[in-house]
Amino acid sequence: MGNERVHLVVHGRVQGVFYRASTQEKAIELGLAGWVRNRADGTVEVVAEGDREGLEKLVEWCRVGPERAQVTDVDINWESYTGEFREFTIKYRGR
């Protein structure tokens, strides 16, 4: 079975609660590549690639997030795999 890609936008209290760092840790644990970043509107955006099982586990984790997060919704879009990522990183504004 081939690799896939998922694009998430996570809503709720998800900034200032270590959401990005925790997402990066979980994605690496699952063997995924991609990135996570805060958006100006207060949401967190995630793009991840890897096997479907790992991606589905990441999606489920993102629905809850780290301990201090309060996730209210997750927009999920499955996309075509590109293979453009070598690791899972945190993107910072302006980069």
N, C-alpha and C positions, 0 to 999 in steps of 0.2 A: 504494500500500500504506500502511495506517495505522500509527500509532504503537502501541507496546506498552510493557509495564512488567515489570520483573524484580526479584525480592526475593531477595537472597543472604545467606547466613550463611557466613563464611569461617573455617575451623578451622585450627589449627596455631600456629606462632610468628608471629603477625600483629600484635601490639601492641608498640610501642617500636621499630619498624623502618621508620617512615615510610609504613606501609601506607595510612593515611587520605589523607595529602597526595598520595601517588603515584596513588591511585585517583581522587582529585578531578582531578588533572592529566590522566589518561587519559580520564576521562569528558568533560571539557571539550574535549579534542582530538577526541573522537568526536561532539561535538555533542549530548551527553546532558544531561538535567536530573535532579535528585534529591538524595540525600545519602548520606553514609557516617559511621559512628560506631563507637567501641569499645563493647563490651558488658562487663558486670561479670564474665561467665564466661570472658573472655579471647578471645572471638571478635570478628570485625568484621562489622557488618551494613551492607548496601548496598541502597538502593532507587533504581532508575534508570528513566527513561522516555525514549523516543525511537524511532528506526526499528529494526527487527529486526536488521538487519545490524550497526549500531553496538552494540546490546545484546549480540549474540553475541560480538563482538570484546571487549567489556568482560568478559564471563563468562570467556572464554579467558584474558584477561590476569589476572583474579582468581585463576585456578587456579595461577598462578606468583607474581604479586605483585612487589614491588620486590626488589632484590638480596638484602637481608638476611632476607627473609621465608622461612619454611618452611611452605608450605601443605600440609595433610594431607587436606583435604576441603572441598568447597563444596556447601552445600545450595542448590538452585536452584528457585525457584517463579515461574512465569510468571503474571502477573495482568492484570487489565483496566486499560487506560490511563485515567488520571484527568485529566491535564493540570494538576495542582495545582502543579507546580514551574516556576520561571522560570530557575533556574540550578542548578548542582551545588555543594552546600555540605558542609562538615564540621560535624557536630553534636557538641557537647561535652556531657559529663554535666551534668545539671541544667538543660539548655536544650531 
